[in-house]
């Protein structure tokens, strides 16, 4: 008995398995215990702090180091999410909003294998909503071929207000993502992962995050492979063109009018309660932009996440050329169908208001001329309406997702990148509903992601038993493709 206890004690120093239902891992911060999912055969470690979100008047600064502990950290799911708007009513009642919300979730196969590749998933949500486990990579981890990580990062103005001042330099949410990547690099070997084989993946705005993470000097040398799904770094919503003006617009949404006094504007943001800070709606803009997103930072003497426009970085060729699996869905633009009835008349009245925000013009006449060419390309001589709803979807597919990816790929290939795999996803289940006013079915935004990750959405678990045999086979096929890329590049 004494020998058994001694054996168990020494085994727990790295990866204890004395109790098959839990696993103890020794991190640089202290010991962490995760628990086994008997159905999936994986150990889940929830809610591990990977950094500390600064508070008070420092709330917009880069993350602080993660906490340390001596007692065992019980890595159970406490439902922690970052402060965010819930105007779309997607936040389950079980979630707990906390200012200090920078947590990671690690999914480890029940295997004695070590040096496994590591998949990091960046969640979507237009940089304004979401949490790490909106969708989970549990089924991928259960293949025993990879370890997977999801995580929270600061959102909306909390993560992306950018004033270029020492207290509000910008890109706090992206610096959270960098902190997570560094945490994984330093700790994943304790879980059995390979810190030199990190695969970075993301969907929607998470894919846009991925696309700029690989351009940042802060993450150079951290990644082995990249999988951006249904968005890219050149999407019009991905980089703020005028962050000061955006900050003013957002402050006005929150009923603060003294926006031309930058000191007063900054003080307002640093002191306004979180429930008010996150109450502005910036999710659906006619110009396909967003008020809060990554920005090009001013040099204030500290580490910058992004010091130039992604277009310039790509054209320069000064970026890591990693094996990349890019893709979009043929009807990603269904993402904008909820606005169809509100926008169709406005598009007919002034289509130029719906040109992407990153298009620049010499004058208003040139803008209107280009607007007419674009409108005619998609809609011909017909108005935007029920008869042309598919053209409406195509337009927003191209503006928001497809063309920014294709443009990025074009620049990368011209810069000598020869390890890019590009796909268009169009699979639709026979039972899928028809698009209104048509007899056509279409794959929606991030449809490929939903085939790969598993759904914890409004606390509803999507079980393979609840879907058709056809879509189950499709999900298996997708996982095989993605896993092949993760393992071989």
JOBELLIN-V120631 format. One record per residue. N is the residue number from 0. PHI is phi in degrees with one decimal (999 if undefined). OMEGA is omega as a letter, one per 40 degrees, with the letter a starting at -180 (* if undefined). D_LAST is the distance of its C-alpha to the last C-alpha in Angstrom with 2 decimals. Layout:
BEGIN
N_PHI_OMEGA_D_LAST + N_PHI_OMEGA_D_LAST
END
This chain:
BEGIN
0_999_i_47.80 + 1_-59.8_a_47.77 + 2_-64.1_i_45.12 + 3_-63.3_i_42.91 + 4_-63.2_i_43.23 + 5_-63.1_i_42.48 + 6_-59.8_a_39.38 + 7_-62.8_a_38.15 + 8_-60.8_a_38.93 + 9_-71.2_i_36.87 + 10_-69.2_a_33.92 + 11_-72.4_a_33.85 + 12_-60.0_i_33.38 + 13_-111.3_a_29.63 + 14_-147.6_a_28.76 + 15_-75.4_a_31.98 + 16_-141.4_a_32.22 + 17_-65.1_i_35.98 + 18_-109.2_a_36.13 + 19_-63.9_a_33.52 + 20_-87.2_i_33.73 + 21_-144.6_i_32.57 + 22_-140.2_i_30.47 + 23_-104.8_a_31.47 + 24_-124.3_i_29.04 + 25_-95.1_i_30.34 + 26_-99.8_i_28.89 + 27_-63.9_a_30.15 + 28_-85.4_a_32.29 + 29_147.5_a_33.79 + 30_-75.6_a_33.36 + 31_-131.8_i_31.62 + 32_-112.5_i_32.17 + 33_-111.4_a_29.99 + 34_-126.0_a_31.01 + 35_-84.7_i_29.77 + 36_-92.9_a_29.29 + 37_-64.4_a_30.95 + 38_-77.7_a_29.60 + 39_-102.4_a_25.89 + 40_69.3_i_25.99 + 41_-131.7_i_24.39 + 42_-102.5_a_26.04 + 43_-106.5_i_26.22 + 44_-116.1_a_27.14 + 45_-100.2_i_28.51 + 46_65.8_i_29.93 + 47_-78.6_i_29.15 + 48_-66.4_i_30.28 + 49_-99.7_i_27.60 + 50_-163.6_i_29.99 + 51_-121.7_i_33.45 + 52_-77.1_i_34.35 + 53_-65.2_a_37.37 + 54_-123.8_i_40.46 + 55_61.2_a_43.67 + 56_-74.5_i_43.86 + 57_-96.8_a_40.62 + 58_-59.6_a_38.65 + 59_-100.6_a_36.63 + 60_-84.2_i_35.61 + 61_-59.4_a_32.36 + 62_-64.4_i_31.78 + 63_-93.3_i_33.70 + 64_-57.4_i_32.54 + 65_-69.5_i_32.01 + 66_-69.6_i_35.09 + 67_-122.9_a_35.75 + 68_-152.2_i_37.72 + 69_-108.1_i_39.42 + 70_-74.7_a_39.92 + 71_-67.5_i_37.09 + 72_-84.5_i_35.20 + 73_-83.2_a_35.12 + 74_-87.2_i_31.77 + 75_-104.9_a_33.08 + 76_-77.3_i_32.45 + 77_-100.9_i_35.13 + 78_70.1_a_33.83 + 79_-74.7_i_33.61 + 80_-131.0_i_32.56 + 81_-79.7_i_33.08 + 82_-54.4_a_36.11 + 83_-162.5_i_35.51 + 84_-72.2_i_37.40 + 85_-119.1_a_38.04 + 86_-64.9_i_39.54 + 87_-88.0_i_37.18 + 88_56.6_i_38.31 + 89_-103.5_a_34.89 + 90_-81.6_a_35.47 + 91_-62.3_a_36.50 + 92_-64.8_a_39.77 + 93_-76.1_a_38.19 + 94_-78.4_a_36.17 + 95_-116.3_a_37.75 + 96_-82.5_a_37.49 + 97_-135.5_i_37.59 + 98_-63.2_i_37.56 + 99_-90.2_a_35.78 + 100_-118.9_a_32.81 + 101_-84.3_a_29.79 + 102_-124.1_i_28.40 + 103_-117.4_i_25.12 + 104_-121.9_a_24.45 + 105_-119.6_a_22.32 + 106_-114.4_a_21.46 + 107_-118.6_i_21.27 + 108_-62.4_i_21.11 + 109_-80.6_a_24.33 + 110_-150.5_i_23.08 + 111_-92.5_i_23.88 + 112_-63.8_i_20.33 + 113_-124.5_i_19.33 + 114_61.5_i_16.38 + 115_-72.9_i_14.38 + 116_-58.5_a_11.35 + 117_-121.5_i_13.12 + 118_-100.3_i_12.84 + 119_-102.7_i_15.35 + 120_-111.3_i_16.85 + 121_-97.5_a_19.18 + 122_-74.0_i_21.96 + 123_-91.9_i_23.57 + 124_130.2_i_27.27 + 125_58.4_a_28.01 + 126_62.2_a_28.17 + 127_-120.4_a_31.45 + 128_-137.5_i_30.96 + 129_115.8_i_28.73 + 130_-158.4_a_27.65 + 131_-56.3_a_24.67 + 132_-102.0_i_25.42 + 133_-55.1_i_26.28 + 134_-136.3_a_23.49 + 135_-121.2_i_21.99 + 136_-93.8_a_18.82 + 137_-65.9_a_21.15 + 138_-67.5_i_20.11 + 139_-66.0_i_16.43 + 140_-64.5_a_17.82 + 141_-70.8_i_20.21 + 142_-72.2_a_17.63 + 143_66.9_a_17.80 + 144_-107.8_i_14.05 + 145_-143.3_i_13.67 + 146_-101.1_a_16.32 + 147_-123.5_a_16.80 + 148_-134.1_i_18.94 + 149_-120.2_a_21.02 + 150_-165.9_i_23.75 + 151_-95.2_i_26.65 + 152_-146.1_a_27.34 + 153_-62.7_a_30.53 + 154_-122.7_i_31.10 + 155_54.0_i_33.45 + 156_-62.6_i_35.93 + 157_-58.1_a_35.41 + 158_-103.5_a_31.87 + 159_-137.2_i_32.13 + 160_-64.0_a_35.74 + 161_-138.3_i_35.70 + 162_-105.5_i_39.09 + 163_70.1_i_38.07 + 164_-107.1_i_40.60 + 165_-57.0_a_40.29 + 166_-87.5_i_40.58 + 167_-134.8_a_38.36 + 168_-70.7_a_35.86 + 169_110.0_i_33.24 + 170_63.9_i_29.68 + 171_-57.6_a_30.69 + 172_-65.8_i_28.19 + 173_-73.0_i_25.30 + 174_-69.6_i_26.62 + 175_-60.9_a_26.57 + 176_-62.7_i_22.83 + 177_-61.8_i_22.50 + 178_-60.0_i_24.79 + 179_-63.5_a_22.65 + 180_-60.7_i_19.52 + 181_-66.9_i_21.80 + 182_-62.8_i_23.34 + 183_-60.5_a_20.09 + 184_-56.5_a_19.32 + 185_-82.5_a_22.88 + 186_-121.4_a_23.29 + 187_-68.0_i_20.26 + 188_-61.1_i_20.84 + 189_-65.6_i_24.15 + 190_-89.0_a_22.51 + 191_103.4_a_20.34 + 192_-95.0_i_17.16 + 193_-97.5_a_15.22 + 194_-67.3_i_16.21 + 195_-105.2_i_13.74 + 196_-136.8_a_10.61 + 197_-98.4_i_11.49 + 198_-103.3_a_9.58 + 199_-102.3_a_12.10 + 200_-130.5_i_13.13 + 201_-163.7_i_16.48 + 202_-125.4_a_18.75 + 203_57.1_i_21.63 + 204_-63.8_i_22.92 + 205_-64.2_i_20.30 + 206_-69.0_i_17.74 + 207_-63.8_i_20.19 + 208_-58.3_i_20.26 + 209_-56.2_a_16.52 + 210_-66.5_i_16.92 + 211_-94.4_i_19.75 + 212_-59.5_a_18.53 + 213_-77.3_i_15.95 + 214_-97.2_a_19.02 + 215_-81.0_i_21.34 + 216_-66.6_a_22.56 + 217_-69.9_a_22.97 + 218_-118.7_a_19.30 + 219_-59.9_i_18.22 + 220_90.2_a_16.17 + 221_-90.0_a_15.46 + 222_-111.9_i_11.88 + 223_-110.4_a_8.43 + 224_-146.8_a_6.56 + 225_-139.1_i_8.95 + 226_-134.5_i_10.30 + 227_-88.6_a_13.86 + 228_-117.9_i_15.92 + 229_63.8_i_19.25 + 230_173.7_i_20.16 + 231_-153.5_a_19.32 + 232_-67.8_i_20.83 + 233_-101.4_i_23.31 + 234_-62.0_a_24.76 + 235_-62.2_i_28.54 + 236_-90.7_a_28.67 + 237_-95.1_i_26.16 + 238_-134.5_i_28.26 + 239_-68.6_i_32.01 + 240_-81.2_a_33.93 + 241_-139.5_a_37.17 + 242_-63.8_i_36.70 + 243_-66.9_i_40.42 + 244_-63.2_i_41.53 + 245_-62.3_i_39.08 + 246_-62.4_i_40.54 + 247_-65.3_i_44.00 + 248_-60.5_a_43.19 + 249_-67.8_i_41.76 + 250_-60.5_i_44.80 + 251_-64.7_i_47.08 + 252_-59.9_a_45.35 + 253_-92.6_i_46.37 + 254_72.0_i_49.95 + 255_-105.0_a_49.93 + 256_-105.9_a_51.69 + 257_-81.0_a_52.20 + 258_-81.0_a_48.83 + 259_-81.5_i_50.05 + 260_-90.2_a_50.91 + 261_-61.5_i_47.51 + 262_-65.2_i_48.87 + 263_-67.8_i_50.23 + 264_-61.8_i_47.03 + 265_-63.8_a_44.99 + 266_-64.0_i_47.55 + 267_-58.9_a_47.46 + 268_-65.2_a_43.73 + 269_-75.5_a_44.05 + 270_-118.7_a_46.87 + 271_-68.3_i_46.39 + 272_-59.7_a_45.72 + 273_-61.6_a_42.19 + 274_-64.3_i_43.43 + 275_-84.2_a_44.72 + 276_-53.5_a_41.84 + 277_-100.9_a_39.45 + 278_-91.9_a_41.90 + 279_-78.3_a_41.14 + 280_-95.6_a_39.39 + 281_-125.9_a_36.78 + 282_-83.0_a_34.45 + 283_-129.8_i_35.72 + 284_-106.4_a_36.70 + 285_-61.7_a_37.77 + 286_-88.6_i_35.96 + 287_63.3_i_32.56 + 288_-95.5_i_32.55 + 289_-148.9_a_33.07 + 290_-79.2_a_35.42 + 291_-119.3_a_33.14 + 292_-163.0_i_29.62 + 293_-55.8_a_27.99 + 294_-138.0_i_30.23 + 295_-85.3_a_30.50 + 296_-83.9_i_32.42 + 297_-71.1_i_35.60 + 298_-83.4_i_35.84 + 299_-115.3_i_38.07 + 300_87.2_i_37.27 + 301_-133.6_a_34.44 + 302_-59.8_a_30.64 + 303_-106.7_i_29.44 + 304_-74.5_a_26.29 + 305_-136.1_a_26.50 + 306_-111.2_i_28.88 + 307_-155.9_i_28.30 + 308_-67.0_i_27.48 + 309_-53.7_i_23.78 + 310_-59.1_a_24.88 + 311_-66.0_i_26.34 + 312_-64.7_a_23.36 + 313_-64.4_a_21.03 + 314_-65.6_a_23.73 + 315_-72.5_a_24.25 + 316_77.7_a_20.70 + 317_-88.7_i_21.19 + 318_-153.3_i_17.97 + 319_-72.9_a_14.66 + 320_-100.1_a_12.19 + 321_-103.1_i_8.82 + 322_-53.6_a_5.66 + 323_-131.4_i_7.73 + 324_-109.1_a_8.63 + 325_-97.4_i_12.39 + 326_-167.9_i_15.15 + 327_-139.3_a_18.83 + 328_-99.0_a_21.48 + 329_-62.5_i_24.18 + 330_-126.5_i_26.83 + 331_-52.2_a_25.38 + 332_-68.2_i_28.85 + 333_-58.2_i_30.52 + 334_-52.3_a_29.89 + 335_-99.2_a_33.00 + 336_-64.8_i_35.15 + 337_-56.7_i_37.17 + 338_-91.0_a_38.57 + 339_-54.9_a_39.51 + 340_-69.1_i_43.16 + 341_-82.7_a_43.66 + 342_-97.9_a_42.01 + 343_-58.8_i_43.00 + 344_-68.7_i_46.49 + 345_-66.9_i_45.35 + 346_-67.1_i_42.82 + 347_-70.7_a_45.75 + 348_-73.1_a_47.98 + 349_-151.9_a_45.65 + 350_-63.3_a_42.20 + 351_-60.8_i_41.56 + 352_-66.6_a_41.30 + 353_-104.9_i_38.06 + 354_-68.7_a_36.31 + 355_-62.7_a_33.31 + 356_-62.2_a_34.49 + 357_-83.7_i_32.38 + 358_-77.8_a_34.31 + 359_-115.0_a_37.06 + 360_-130.3_i_40.35 + 361_-68.3_a_43.37 + 362_-159.3_a_45.79 + 363_-67.8_i_46.43 + 364_-62.3_i_47.48 + 365_-62.9_i_44.18 + 366_-60.5_a_42.36 + 367_-68.5_i_44.57 + 368_-64.5_i_44.11 + 369_-64.3_a_40.33 + 370_-57.6_a_40.63 + 371_-66.5_i_42.74 + 372_-62.0_a_40.32 + 373_-66.7_a_37.42 + 374_-58.7_a_39.64 + 375_-68.1_i_40.84 + 376_-59.8_a_37.37 + 377_-89.5_a_36.47 + 378_-111.7_a_39.91 + 379_60.9_i_42.07 + 380_-94.3_a_45.73 + 381_-95.1_i_45.31 + 382_-74.1_i_45.38 + 383_-72.0_a_42.61 + 384_-176.7_a_43.61 + 385_-57.6_a_43.29 + 386_-69.4_a_43.28 + 387_-117.5_a_40.32 + 388_-62.8_i_38.28 + 389_-67.4_i_35.22 + 390_-66.9_i_35.47 + 391_-59.2_i_35.67 + 392_-65.0_i_32.40 + 393_-59.4_a_30.76 + 394_-59.1_a_32.09 + 395_-75.8_i_30.61 + 396_-58.4_a_27.26 + 397_-69.5_a_27.11 + 398_-65.6_a_28.71 + 399_-84.2_a_26.85 + 400_-129.5_a_23.34 + 401_-67.2_a_22.46 + 402_-63.8_i_24.01 + 403_-58.0_i_22.83 + 404_-67.0_a_19.16 + 405_-62.2_i_20.00 + 406_-65.3_i_21.98 + 407_-62.1_i_19.30 + 408_-60.5_i_16.85 + 409_-57.1_a_19.86 + 410_-63.3_a_20.56 + 411_-67.1_i_17.07 + 412_-63.1_i_16.98 + 413_-62.9_i_20.52 + 414_-86.8_i_19.53 + 415_98.6_i_17.22 + 416_-79.2_a_13.77 + 417_-121.5_a_12.05 + 418_-124.4_a_8.36 + 419_-105.3_i_9.60 + 420_-112.7_a_9.51 + 421_-124.9_i_12.97 + 422_-133.9_i_14.96 + 423_-117.0_a_18.49 + 424_-101.7_a_19.37 + 425_-139.5_a_22.96 + 426_-64.7_i_23.54 + 427_-133.0_i_26.96 + 428_-69.2_a_28.81 + 429_-62.0_a_32.26 + 430_-87.8_a_34.01 + 431_-64.6_a_32.62 + 432_-69.4_i_35.52 + 433_-72.2_i_36.42 + 434_-65.7_a_36.03 + 435_-50.0_i_39.59 + 436_73.2_a_41.84 + 437_-138.4_i_39.59 + 438_-111.7_a_38.82 + 439_-114.9_i_35.08 + 440_-102.5_a_32.41 + 441_-141.8_i_29.33 + 442_-76.8_a_26.06 + 443_-85.1_a_26.64 + 444_-51.7_i_24.77 + 445_64.8_a_21.54 + 446_-58.5_i_22.22 + 447_-66.7_i_18.58 + 448_-63.2_a_18.50 + 449_-67.8_i_21.60 + 450_-82.5_a_19.98 + 451_-106.1_i_17.28 + 452_-90.8_a_19.37 + 453_-108.0_a_22.87 + 454_-97.6_i_25.98 + 455_-108.7_a_28.36 + 456_-126.2_a_30.24 + 457_52.1_i_33.89 + 458_66.3_i_33.78 + 459_-101.5_i_33.07 + 460_-88.2_i_30.46 + 461_-82.4_a_28.85 + 462_-99.9_i_29.16 + 463_-57.5_a_27.64 + 464_-67.9_a_31.28 + 465_-91.7_a_32.35 + 466_-118.6_a_30.26 + 467_-67.7_i_30.68 + 468_-60.5_a_29.19 + 469_-60.7_a_27.59 + 470_-73.2_i_25.65 + 471_-61.9_i_24.85 + 472_-64.4_i_23.17 + 473_-63.9_i_21.33 + 474_-65.3_i_20.03 + 475_-63.0_i_18.95 + 476_-60.9_i_17.15 + 477_-61.2_a_15.35 + 478_-59.7_i_14.36 + 479_-63.4_i_13.00 + 480_-63.6_a_10.75 + 481_-65.0_i_9.60 + 482_-63.6_i_9.40 + 483_-59.9_i_7.38 + 484_-67.4_i_4.56 + 485_-59.7_a_5.81 + 486_-83.2_a_6.17 + 487_-118.4_a_3.79 + 488_75.6_*_0.00
END
